[in-house]
Amino acid sequence: MTIAAADESVHVRAPGKINLFMRVGEAGADGYHDVATAYQAVSLYEDLRAWPDDRISVSFTGTVDTAGLPTDGSNLAVKAAKLLAKATGVPEGVRLEITKHVPIAGGMGGGSADAAATLVACDALWGTALPREELHALAAKLGADVPFALTGGTAIGTGRGDRLSPALATGSFHWVLAIADHGLSTPQVYRELDVLRVEEAGRPMPWSAPAGSPSVDAAVLHALRAGDAAHLAAALHNDLQAAAVRLSPSLAELIDLGEQAGALAGIVSGSGPTVAFLAESSEDAIALQVGLSAARITAVHAHGPVHGARVLPV
């Protein structure tokens, strides 16, 4: 008997992510950029509950402002449910209720986590039991970060970021996430990077396009393997950071503030504007969180790596 037949709900939790490293190639003819990134899933989660229904719908609550989120067919969770239904021939619907904690348009893949959680929840609810490889293939159709939200842990992403290979990370890394009160459009940040590169043509800059295909620096992999936070801090890099800072100049001041308050390093995650500060230990992260909070910065302590989207007891 499937879960749907028993009229029970499914609870899935999916993590947000940090881009520890991000190198961005030149824009292709289709306007997209090849990237090489090191992802780490962290303990800031989206919680999704799914119930059997005669149609596909989604609603939101959470610790972030969800008022502006679409709930129609443009929503990534709705797209994920429809994609799985079409791929498996399932006629049923689903009612999705998502409790969001990952910042919206914050560079931490909250929408991608919602989509990954939906795939896992509907697969369980409808009893389709797709192999992980098939779920991964569906995830890749939904967006570059969705496959990683499905797998979690620490991984290297290439292509659009959806071609994943696991990366060994020893122990746990402690982060303080400074969450902005505004979002940034990912396409706009990429466009701004393109503009920066044109303006700085002929001058080597940290965000200059790599020669050939982008790749993740070996120093990142060595630091992860050793579980060495100080070495990882020295290797953190994001080509998109300069573009995000130009669009939101206060990010530069925020990074300086966090590093002066004791962070080993701060980095804009993905396209921003969330800034991830790496701390030496859990105790240091808590002290940093308190310091940022005293400066009226919304700050959350998280650790990684953590599991990808998975079913939890209801």
Helices and strands as residue ranges (DSSP letters): E 10-27, E 33-53, E 56-62, H 76-88, E 93-100, H 110-125, H 132-142, H 146-151, E 154-158, E 163-166, E 173-179, H 186-199, H 218-226, H 229-235, E 237-238, H 241-247, H 250-260, E 265-268, E 275-279, H 282-294, E 298-304, E 310-312
